[in-house]
Amino acid sequence: MNDEKIKQPKEQPNEPVKTEAPEKPKKNYNLVFLGIGATVLAFLTTFISLKLYHDSGDIYLDRSRPGFLPEKEEVEQSEQEKSDYAFPSTGTITPEVMDEFLENLKAEVNRLNDFPVEAFDPNSLSDDTLGF
């Protein structure tokens, strides 16, 4: 056979042995913390804004709330408010009731006819016309 020596492949240095424990798969709690944090932040800011709304007194000026009672100086009864007439919803219809209704109806028609602005006039919604 051949006298040639068989060349041994060069030995590669051994890789260092890892002593760390294998990494466990992370459970993604970040999304849960984000949701809880957003909810707490929303409740906190809502509470603060409602507290400021109440403490500043603006809650009493909100006219969209049911049961709003206007200030005494805001209440002014004009002649128009006093002249509002409501036809009775119950009871019998007698000539006296019909005469009363017709009198109030004529008064309302006269009030509308004497209104200073035409219905479709551009100035019909001005502050002066509406009494502001």
Backbone bond lengths (Angstrom), bond angles and torsions (degrees), N, CA, C in turn:
res aa  C-N    CA-C-N  psi(-1)  N-CA   C-N-CA  omega(-1)  CA-C   N-CA-C  phi
1 M - - - 1.349 - - 1.495 111.80 -
2 N 1.138 112.90 -173.02 1.444 117.86 -173.60 1.513 110.47 -82.55
3 D 1.283 113.46 142.19 1.443 116.23 177.17 1.523 111.05 -87.83
4 E 1.170 115.42 2.51 1.466 117.71 179.14 1.512 109.92 -69.13
5 K 1.253 112.39 139.54 1.448 117.46 177.86 1.526 109.31 -81.53
6 I 1.247 112.57 141.91 1.460 117.40 177.48 1.531 107.32 -80.09
7 K 1.279 111.73 124.51 1.449 116.74 -178.66 1.518 109.04 -78.86
8 Q 1.248 111.89 129.53 1.455 118.42 176.67 1.534 108.40 -83.35
9 P 1.308 117.19 138.30 1.464 117.35 177.34 1.530 109.53 -64.45
10 K 1.304 112.68 146.45 1.456 117.39 -179.26 1.520 109.16 -61.58
11 E 1.256 113.30 136.19 1.454 117.24 179.43 1.528 108.86 -78.75
12 Q 1.274 113.93 129.53 1.454 118.90 177.99 1.526 108.27 -88.89
13 P 1.319 114.42 143.46 1.466 115.28 -178.48 1.526 110.35 -63.35
14 N 1.263 113.87 142.46 1.466 118.59 179.76 1.523 109.99 -66.76
15 E 1.312 114.02 140.75 1.451 118.51 177.29 1.524 108.52 -70.99
16 P 1.351 115.76 145.53 1.465 116.54 179.87 1.524 110.47 -63.92
17 V 1.253 114.58 143.22 1.458 120.70 -178.48 1.523 108.29 -77.99
18 K 1.313 115.29 130.71 1.463 119.95 179.30 1.513 108.61 -78.03
19 T 1.301 113.63 126.37 1.459 118.15 -179.87 1.525 111.95 -100.02
20 E 1.363 117.22 -6.36 1.461 120.67 -179.03 1.518 109.42 -75.42
21 A 1.302 113.24 149.77 1.460 118.20 175.71 1.521 107.74 -72.40
22 P 1.303 117.84 149.84 1.472 119.12 179.78 1.524 109.74 -61.28
23 E 1.321 115.08 142.06 1.464 121.22 -176.62 1.520 109.52 -69.98
24 K 1.333 114.54 126.58 1.456 119.21 178.98 1.519 108.48 -78.45
25 P 1.307 117.43 146.32 1.470 118.04 178.07 1.531 109.03 -65.25
26 K 1.350 116.06 129.12 1.464 121.45 -179.04 1.517 109.24 -75.23
27 K 1.286 114.76 133.78 1.452 118.52 170.88 1.514 105.74 -87.05
28 N 1.294 116.75 132.57 1.459 120.71 -172.16 1.523 109.84 -84.65
29 Y 1.343 115.80 90.70 1.456 121.35 177.32 1.519 111.29 -87.99
30 N 1.307 118.21 -5.28 1.461 120.35 -177.61 1.518 111.65 -60.38
31 L 1.318 117.01 -39.21 1.459 120.35 -179.42 1.531 111.04 -66.24
32 V 1.319 116.88 -37.80 1.464 121.05 178.08 1.529 109.68 -65.47
33 F 1.348 116.58 -45.25 1.463 119.86 178.77 1.522 111.08 -63.75
34 L 1.312 117.45 -37.25 1.460 121.05 177.91 1.530 110.69 -63.43
35 G 1.322 117.63 -44.29 1.463 121.16 179.07 1.513 112.48 -64.06
36 I 1.331 116.20 -43.53 1.469 119.88 179.04 1.522 110.11 -65.69
37 G 1.323 116.38 -42.88 1.469 119.90 179.53 1.514 112.05 -62.83
38 A 1.341 117.74 -42.08 1.466 121.01 179.36 1.523 110.84 -64.53
39 T 1.333 116.78 -40.04 1.465 120.47 179.47 1.525 111.04 -65.95
40 V 1.328 116.80 -44.39 1.466 120.28 179.29 1.528 110.02 -63.40
41 L 1.330 117.10 -42.30 1.460 120.96 178.88 1.532 111.42 -62.89
42 A 1.332 116.94 -40.58 1.471 120.45 178.94 1.530 110.84 -64.28
43 F 1.325 117.14 -44.99 1.459 119.88 178.71 1.529 111.07 -64.08
44 L 1.309 116.78 -40.86 1.455 120.82 -178.55 1.529 111.40 -64.69
45 T 1.318 117.91 -47.45 1.466 119.91 -179.15 1.527 111.45 -68.29
46 T 1.332 117.38 -35.32 1.464 119.97 176.65 1.520 110.53 -64.85
47 F 1.319 116.94 -43.25 1.458 120.52 178.75 1.529 110.88 -61.26
48 I 1.329 116.50 -45.32 1.466 120.48 -178.94 1.525 110.64 -63.46
49 S 1.329 117.45 -43.36 1.470 119.50 -178.82 1.525 111.58 -66.72
50 L 1.329 118.30 -39.80 1.464 119.85 177.88 1.524 111.45 -68.83
51 K 1.316 116.78 -34.46 1.464 120.04 177.31 1.533 110.24 -65.11
52 L 1.332 116.73 -44.51 1.463 119.83 176.93 1.528 111.62 -64.05
53 Y 1.331 116.64 -38.98 1.462 122.16 179.54 1.526 110.15 -61.31
54 H 1.313 116.05 -41.75 1.459 120.18 -179.17 1.525 111.37 -74.96
55 D 1.331 117.30 -45.44 1.463 120.46 -176.17 1.525 112.87 -67.94
56 S 1.323 117.47 -29.44 1.463 119.74 -179.47 1.530 112.17 -77.09
57 G 1.323 117.08 -16.01 1.462 120.34 179.86 1.511 113.11 90.91
58 D 1.328 117.73 -1.22 1.466 119.60 179.55 1.521 111.93 -67.21
59 I 1.307 116.95 -21.44 1.461 120.01 179.95 1.530 110.51 -62.70
60 Y 1.332 115.99 -28.65 1.461 119.60 -178.84 1.526 112.49 -81.78
61 L 1.311 117.73 -10.30 1.460 121.39 178.52 1.514 112.20 -98.10
62 D 1.315 117.70 -4.89 1.454 121.89 -177.22 1.522 109.07 -75.57
63 R 1.300 116.09 104.61 1.463 120.85 -174.96 1.529 112.61 -81.31
64 S 1.322 117.98 -5.68 1.454 119.60 179.44 1.526 111.43 -85.58
65 R 1.320 117.31 -9.77 1.461 120.17 -179.19 1.522 109.74 -79.41
66 P 1.322 117.36 137.14 1.466 118.79 175.48 1.526 110.05 -66.19
67 G 1.290 115.88 144.51 1.451 120.69 179.26 1.501 113.63 83.24
68 F 1.322 117.69 12.85 1.463 120.55 179.23 1.525 109.34 -66.18
69 L 1.299 116.01 130.01 1.455 120.82 176.83 1.521 107.80 -112.61
70 P 1.318 118.04 116.04 1.463 119.64 -179.40 1.518 110.99 -69.02
71 E 1.307 115.00 159.67 1.461 120.57 176.97 1.529 109.56 -64.25
72 K 1.332 116.78 153.96 1.460 120.58 -177.28 1.520 112.31 -61.75
73 E 1.345 116.40 -35.02 1.468 118.07 -179.05 1.526 111.69 -74.28
74 E 1.337 117.34 -15.68 1.466 119.82 178.46 1.521 112.11 -82.09
75 V 1.324 115.96 -20.34 1.453 119.76 -175.68 1.525 108.79 -83.86
76 E 1.313 115.57 114.55 1.459 121.49 175.92 1.518 107.61 -132.08
77 Q 1.283 115.99 119.66 1.452 118.57 178.70 1.521 108.41 -93.47
78 S 1.301 114.50 115.59 1.460 119.06 178.53 1.533 108.68 -90.39
79 E 1.302 114.35 174.64 1.460 118.79 179.64 1.521 110.88 -65.20
80 Q 1.330 116.67 -31.37 1.464 119.71 179.78 1.520 110.66 -66.35
81 E 1.324 117.76 -40.86 1.451 120.05 179.57 1.523 111.05 -67.65
82 K 1.317 116.60 -35.46 1.450 119.59 179.47 1.515 111.45 -71.63
83 S 1.327 116.72 -25.62 1.454 119.26 -176.88 1.522 112.88 -89.59
84 D 1.339 117.67 4.07 1.464 118.69 177.48 1.520 109.25 -62.90
85 Y 1.302 114.61 134.39 1.448 119.99 -177.88 1.511 108.43 -124.19
86 A 1.303 116.62 135.11 1.456 121.48 176.46 1.517 107.68 -119.11
87 F 1.316 114.70 123.90 1.452 120.22 177.68 1.523 107.70 -67.51
88 P 1.332 118.57 133.18 1.469 119.52 -178.33 1.531 110.83 -62.11
89 S 1.318 115.45 134.58 1.464 119.27 -177.47 1.528 112.41 -85.71
90 T 1.296 117.02 -14.14 1.465 119.80 177.81 1.517 109.08 -126.59
91 G 1.288 115.60 164.44 1.458 120.46 178.36 1.518 111.38 107.03
92 T 1.289 115.03 176.57 1.463 120.29 -178.42 1.523 109.92 -91.05
93 I 1.305 114.39 152.18 1.464 120.22 178.06 1.525 107.27 -93.28
94 T 1.302 114.52 111.97 1.460 120.77 179.65 1.522 107.98 -114.86
95 P 1.305 117.47 165.50 1.467 119.27 178.12 1.542 112.27 -59.50
96 E 1.326 117.17 -34.21 1.462 119.81 179.28 1.527 111.03 -65.99
97 V 1.331 116.79 -40.52 1.467 120.97 178.95 1.518 109.77 -66.06
98 M 1.334 117.46 -41.38 1.464 121.26 179.66 1.532 110.55 -66.49
99 D 1.327 117.79 -39.58 1.469 120.15 177.59 1.533 111.11 -63.50
100 E 1.332 115.91 -42.38 1.464 119.35 177.71 1.536 110.52 -62.37
101 F 1.325 116.02 -41.76 1.472 119.73 179.17 1.529 110.78 -63.46
102 L 1.330 117.36 -45.01 1.467 120.48 -178.89 1.527 111.75 -64.99
103 E 1.334 117.62 -37.25 1.464 120.34 177.04 1.527 110.91 -62.60
104 N 1.324 116.18 -45.09 1.460 119.87 179.13 1.530 111.81 -68.87
105 L 1.316 116.39 -33.16 1.460 119.97 177.86 1.530 110.14 -68.01
106 K 1.324 117.68 -42.80 1.464 120.53 177.58 1.525 111.33 -63.09
107 A 1.332 116.64 -39.99 1.464 119.84 178.27 1.530 110.63 -63.08
108 E 1.310 117.59 -39.00 1.465 121.14 178.82 1.524 111.14 -69.37
109 V 1.313 117.21 -40.61 1.470 120.82 177.91 1.532 109.71 -64.08
110 N 1.319 118.37 -42.56 1.471 121.30 177.56 1.528 111.03 -63.05
111 R 1.323 116.76 -40.21 1.469 119.68 178.47 1.531 110.78 -62.94
112 L 1.324 117.51 -40.40 1.464 120.58 178.72 1.525 112.00 -71.19
113 N 1.319 116.24 -34.99 1.464 118.82 177.82 1.526 111.37 -68.57
114 D 1.323 117.39 -30.97 1.459 121.34 179.48 1.524 112.73 -84.70
115 F 1.298 117.21 1.10 1.469 120.49 179.83 1.521 108.46 -60.57
116 P 1.337 118.70 132.68 1.466 121.03 -168.93 1.530 115.05 -71.33
117 V 1.316 120.15 -13.01 1.463 121.53 -173.44 1.526 109.40 -124.96
118 E 1.320 115.23 142.54 1.460 120.01 174.77 1.532 109.11 -67.97
119 A 1.316 116.65 152.78 1.459 120.86 -174.40 1.528 112.91 -62.61
120 F 1.324 118.12 -39.16 1.459 121.09 -175.90 1.526 112.91 -102.65
121 D 1.298 116.32 16.72 1.459 120.71 176.55 1.534 108.71 -73.92
122 P 1.336 118.14 140.24 1.474 119.28 179.69 1.527 113.33 -61.15
123 N 1.302 117.78 -24.28 1.460 120.82 -179.77 1.523 113.76 -86.35
124 S 1.316 117.56 2.75 1.462 119.68 -175.28 1.522 112.06 -68.87
125 L 1.318 118.24 -18.97 1.470 121.09 178.50 1.511 112.83 -109.05
126 S 1.305 117.29 18.89 1.463 119.54 179.04 1.533 109.75 -72.41
127 D 1.310 115.73 162.54 1.463 120.13 -179.40 1.522 111.80 -64.06
128 D 1.314 117.40 -36.44 1.473 119.91 179.84 1.518 111.06 -66.19
129 T 1.318 116.60 -41.97 1.463 120.73 -179.57 1.519 111.59 -66.47
130 L 1.318 116.00 -39.51 1.457 119.58 -178.67 1.530 113.20 -82.29
131 G 1.334 115.75 -7.43 1.450 119.05 174.52 1.518 113.91 85.05
132 F 1.309 117.56 26.67 1.475 120.05 178.69 1.498 110.58 -89.88
